[in-house]
């Protein structure tokens, strides 16, 4: 991948959390808030973290202040940026091939990553192996049939992507998701890897047109809709992100 494109990726990811569109910003910050709240509730002093998919470092800095972070990403520029932080050892690597870690980490974070990996079962297997007994994985990935994922598929068409960029006035790209999982499909992979489910939660509702033209009021409508849909196990599949807290059982290393 050209270096200029990798550098653009850092700016593009960071921009999502500071978008001028209230709904677009909320879609990403609500997920970030959930992950950080889970980290705050489960992190003990001097924890050892494994971060799978460093990205623009949304969680890396927080974890580095509370322990030591080993980070993996296939994007060299993400790795270089992360290594400027103290208590971070970031490496270029593919989690589906990372079998070198064995019961080393207290907490793993894998947020918005496995949808980019064809062989997500291998990724989950290697994260499970890397965690200590009773270690936790904080995992997020899109719901396959969420409204956002259904409409985002249209971004593969250049005219649609150009129109979206014009409407938002910001960079808009194809999400690059090659492995959109339903909740049931992901649960099967989670259980096959050996994890126990501690918690599951769904966040963020995208409503077309409302998101693009509703402004702050549109964002409030999307938040209200998300709260309503979350009450139904069936309708919550329409929410964009499925969030999980998973545990490696104590007996797994025996």
Buried (B, 14 or more C-beta within 10 A) or exposed (E): EEEEEBBBBBEBBEBBBEBEBBBBBBBBBBBBEBBBEBBEEBBEEEBBBBBBBBBBBBBBBBBBEBBBBBBBBBBEBBBBBBBEBEBBEBEBBBBBEBEEBEEBBBBBBBBBBBBBBEBBBBBBBBBBBBBBEEBBBBBBBBBBEBBBBBBBBBBEEEEBBEBBBEEBEBBBEBBEBEBBBEBEEBBEBBEEBBBEEBEBBBBBBBBEEBBBEBEEEBBBBBBEBBEEBBEEEEEBBBBBBBBBBBBBBEEBBE
